[in-house]
Amino acid sequence: PSPSPSPSPSPPARSFACAMNIFRVSGDVLHLLSILVLLLKIHATKSCAGISLKTQELYFLVFVTRYVDLFWNFSSLYNTIFKIVYIGTSAMIIWYMRRHRAVKQTYDKDHDTFRYFFIIIPCSALALLVNSQFTVFEVLWTFSIYLEAVAILPQLILLQRTKNVDNLTGNYVFLLGMYRAFYMLNWVYRYMTEENYVQWIVWLSGTVQTGLYLDFFYYYIQAWRQNRKLQLPS
């Protein structure tokens, strides 16, 4: 008799296989590289000049609310490792900027004055009103999606106020923007290859997030092409 065909992968396995495409992995690597570049800048130079503590604290809030199920909802080793790394490195950056004896002296609190409630309150209200399921964990996850879309605002405003941007800070923001751009390519790929893949909240929030970087991308590429220091207009 002919051999039996191999069993088809289960729906969760197929979904995970589609999710782990080259665009998703590239986006994750770029995100990780952006964090490593920022940690390198802070650790090597003992300076956080040009870095917004407000943005770093917002990102920490994003990761904590998104990965609140870390200890009981296991989907893959890959996801678990990245969740731990994101939370841990965010906490480390905040510790450096708030507690490290030398680094905290370089924090530009006079220019990093963006008020949290202008971001957190609207994102909280939107998560309560617009979500896919009204449960605690789903609302927290939706809140993290909305918050991540605009968490970079304090950083971009700080760079505009200080105008001159050092190379490592510029590379950090550029890599962070490219991570989101690759995630958009991941969504397009999944939409074309995965049945019933629709995530309007993620798509719209990610589009807004990527749009916030477009102005920075323009000046970053111009500075790179002209081999000069990155400067942003006021």
SVG drawing of the C-alpha trace seen along z (x, -y; Angstrom):
<svg xmlns="http://www.w3.org/2000/svg" viewBox="-17 -76 49 78">
<polyline fill="none" stroke="black" stroke-width="0.4" points="0.0,0.0 1.1,-3.6 2.4,-5.4 0.0,-7.6 0.4,-11.3 1.9,-13.4 -0.7,-15.0 -1.4,-18.6 -0.2,-21.1 -2.7,-22.3 -4.3,-25.8 -2.1,-27.3 1.0,-25.8 0.1,-27.1 -0.7,-30.5 2.7,-30.6 4.5,-29.5 2.9,-32.3 3.7,-34.8 7.4,-33.8 8.2,-35.1 11.3,-37.0 9.7,-40.4 8.6,-39.6 12.0,-38.2 13.7,-41.2 11.5,-43.6 12.3,-41.8 16.0,-41.9 15.8,-45.7 13.9,-46.3 16.5,-44.4 19.3,-46.2 17.8,-49.6 17.7,-48.7 21.3,-47.4 22.5,-50.6 20.8,-52.7 22.3,-50.6 25.7,-50.8 25.4,-54.6 24.5,-54.9 27.0,-52.4 30.0,-53.4 29.6,-57.2 28.0,-57.3 25.6,-59.8 21.9,-59.8 22.0,-63.1 19.3,-63.4 17.3,-60.4 13.8,-61.0 13.1,-59.3 9.4,-59.9 9.6,-57.7 11.5,-55.0 9.0,-54.9 6.1,-54.8 7.8,-51.8 8.2,-50.1 4.5,-50.5 3.8,-49.2 5.7,-46.0 4.4,-45.4 0.7,-45.8 1.2,-43.7 3.1,-40.9 1.2,-40.7 0.4,-37.1 4.1,-36.2 4.2,-33.6 1.1,-31.6 0.5,-32.0 3.3,-30.2 3.1,-30.4 6.8,-29.8 10.3,-30.0 11.0,-32.7 8.2,-35.0 9.0,-34.3 12.6,-35.3 11.8,-38.5 9.2,-39.4 11.7,-39.0 14.4,-40.9 12.0,-43.9 10.9,-44.3 14.3,-43.7 16.2,-46.1 13.5,-48.8 13.9,-48.6 17.7,-48.8 17.5,-51.9 15.2,-53.6 17.5,-52.6 20.5,-54.1 18.7,-57.4 17.2,-57.7 19.7,-56.1 23.2,-55.8 25.4,-58.4 27.1,-59.6 24.3,-59.0 21.5,-60.7 23.5,-64.0 23.4,-64.1 19.6,-63.7 18.1,-66.8 15.0,-67.2 14.6,-70.9 13.7,-69.8 12.1,-66.5 8.9,-68.0 6.2,-66.1 3.3,-65.4 2.3,-61.8 -1.4,-62.3 -1.7,-63.7 -0.8,-60.2 -1.9,-57.7 -5.4,-59.0 -6.6,-59.0 -5.0,-55.6 -6.7,-54.2 -10.1,-55.6 -9.7,-54.3 -8.7,-50.9 -11.9,-50.7 -14.1,-51.8 -12.4,-50.1 -11.2,-46.6 -11.9,-43.1 -13.0,-41.7 -13.9,-43.5 -11.8,-41.5 -9.0,-42.8 -6.2,-41.2 -7.6,-42.2 -8.1,-45.8 -4.6,-45.9 -3.2,-44.4 -5.2,-46.9 -4.0,-49.8 -0.4,-48.7 -0.9,-48.8 -2.4,-52.3 0.3,-53.5 3.2,-52.1 1.9,-54.0 2.6,-57.3 5.2,-56.5 8.0,-57.9 6.5,-61.4 8.4,-62.7 11.6,-61.4 11.0,-63.1 10.0,-66.4 13.1,-66.3 15.3,-65.8 13.6,-68.7 14.1,-71.0 17.8,-70.1 18.3,-70.0 21.7,-68.4 21.5,-64.6 24.5,-62.4 25.1,-59.4 24.1,-56.7 20.9,-58.5 20.0,-59.0 20.8,-55.3 18.6,-54.3 15.6,-56.2 16.1,-55.1 16.3,-51.4 13.2,-51.8 11.3,-53.2 12.6,-50.5 11.4,-47.8 7.9,-49.1 8.2,-49.5 9.2,-45.8 6.2,-44.9 4.0,-46.6 5.5,-44.4 4.9,-41.4 1.2,-42.3 0.9,-42.6 2.7,-39.2 0.4,-37.5 -2.7,-39.0 -1.7,-37.5 -0.7,-34.1 -2.8,-33.5 -6.6,-32.8 -8.8,-35.2 -5.9,-37.3 -7.4,-40.7 -6.2,-42.9 -7.5,-46.4 -6.4,-47.7 -2.9,-46.6 -2.8,-47.8 -4.1,-51.3 -2.0,-51.8 1.1,-50.6 0.4,-52.9 0.1,-55.9 3.3,-54.8 5.3,-54.5 3.9,-57.8 5.4,-59.6 8.9,-58.5 8.6,-59.8 9.9,-63.3 12.8,-61.9 13.6,-59.3 13.9,-62.1 16.4,-64.2 18.3,-61.0 18.8,-59.9 19.7,-63.4 22.4,-63.6 23.7,-60.2 23.8,-61.0 25.6,-64.3 27.9,-62.8 27.0,-65.4 25.7,-65.5 21.9,-64.9 20.0,-68.1 16.3,-68.4 14.3,-71.6 12.5,-73.2"/>
</svg>
